[in-house]
Each structure stands twice: as structure tokens, then as C-alpha cells.
Amino acid sequence: MIMLNEQKAPLVHLANAIGTMSEVSSRVGQYVLANPEKVVHQTVAELAEYTHSGQASVLRLCRQLGFKGFSDFKLALMAELAANEHSAATDTDNEADRYSALLRRLTLSMQKTAYALHAEQLLAIAVHMVKARRISVFGSGISGLVSHLVSYRLMRLGLPAQAFQDPVLAHEVMTDVDKHCVALGISESGVTLDTVEFLKRARSAGAKTIAITGRVNSPVAQAADLVLLAVPIEPLTIGGDISPAISKIYLVELLAMAIADLSHAGRQSNKRSKTP
């Protein structure tokens, strides 16, 4: 199940959903993504005129994104723009400072990841992990390095987690996977074939499948039962840049907090049940 908090992050949600929309909705959506500051001041009729579409198409796009109407969509859009502007305003007198620029990019990525997050989705994943007999974590490249950090974090919480970067080894352990297990696949692009195959095999074995990815409308996301969106760094990184790992680590720390809360609640419940 793919869930985004579109009420807080309409632009993030739109960017991920636009690839599945009709031609007309996609045209309106592309205009919104390119001109969000203009859209918040436009009427439905004006947006329809600028995008060569009808007012019904604009309203349909708003409903596709989870809003009752255009006014609700604009309010959420204004809130997201305000949050982004607040982050971009940091160190405005130091634009040439590459250190400050990188800090803003990383901060904005985590902010957007937080805006797009559904607390219910995070809690559901935490519950599955706490109950799991085994948690297998897989990733390739930078995501492979993150998978080992995730495994380490979960093990420190007392959970039976193990990370894999070798697809052959990951395939071999699937022979012992069942409905009491969890498989977590990590992929920045969402199209890594080995990660898609890992999740598909785990799902066919009955395991609960989870993905952490930068694209919710991707093969990796479609192969998972539950998805957490790690909003990519903008502009997109190239080469050996490890900055895309930051939003994933942020998500994992949020997940660790939820798991710790569940474990604490469980211990408190056990204490009360044993009290005469």
C-alpha cells in the first residue's frame, strides 16, 4: 500500500503521481510543478486557461491528489511553499558557500520526507517488524550500504534483522521465509532489478514486503505491500555522492522511534498484567 501525506506535501505527491495520470491531468500537473508560486494566486478558470484544459480537469486533478477542491489544494500548496522558502532562506548572504548549499539541500530533502510521511503507515511497519520472526534487508550500491545501517539499527532494538547486498545470497535465504517474516528493499531510483526481484520473491513466500525508495510510482514500490518515500535530494546527485542516504536514515530513525515506543508499551502492559 502506497500512502503519502498529500495534505502536507501536494508537490511531492504530484511529482510521484504524474506518471500515472491522463494526458490532460499530466499537463495541468506539469504546469503546477513548474509554476507553484503562480498557481496559489490563480483561480480555477485561470489555471485551466494557462494549461489549455477545462475547469473540470483542474478539479479532477485536485481530487486525484486527495483534496476536496481547488481551494483546499491551494492552501496545502501555500503551506508547502512557505516551508520550502523558510529552508531556502537560511544563509541567504552566503549563497556562494557550498557548505551552506549542501546543508540546505539535505535539510529540504528531510523536510519533504517528513511532510510526505503518514504516521499510520510508519506505525504499521513498526508493528510488522516487532512481530517478525526475521527481517531481511536488501539494497544495491549506496542503498546496500544503507541496508547494513538499517540492519544494525534494528538489531540494537532487539529485532532479528540481517542485511544483504549480494542478490544470490539474498535469494538463498528466501527458502526459509514465510508469513512471519518481513522483507525490506531499499532503492533510491525505484528501478533496481535485484531489489524488485528480492521483494517479489519475499512476497510470493508470504512475507510482508516493505520498500524505502525515492519514487513511489516505481517497480520497487509496486513490489511492496508498504512504502516509505525518501524524497530525493534536489538537484539529483551524480557520481559517488552519498547524500541520498540522508533521507533514508532519517526515515529509519523515525521507524526506530516507533518500534521503541511499541516495545515500551508492551513492557508496561506485561508489568500491569503481572501485578496482583
KAUR-V97391 format. One record per helix or strand of 2 or more residues. SS is the DSSP state (hx for helix, st for strand). FROM is the first residue (numbers start at 1). TO is the last residue. If there is no record, write none. Layout:
# KAUR-V97391
ss;from;to
SS;FROM;TO
SS;FROM;TO
This chain:
# KAUR-V97391
ss;from;to
hx;10;20
hx;23;34
hx;36;39
hx;44;50
hx;55;64
hx;70;88
hx;92;94
hx;98;116
hx;119;131
st;134;139
hx;142;156
st;161;164
hx;167;176
st;181;187
hx;193;204
st;208;213
hx;219;222
st;226;229
hx;245;274
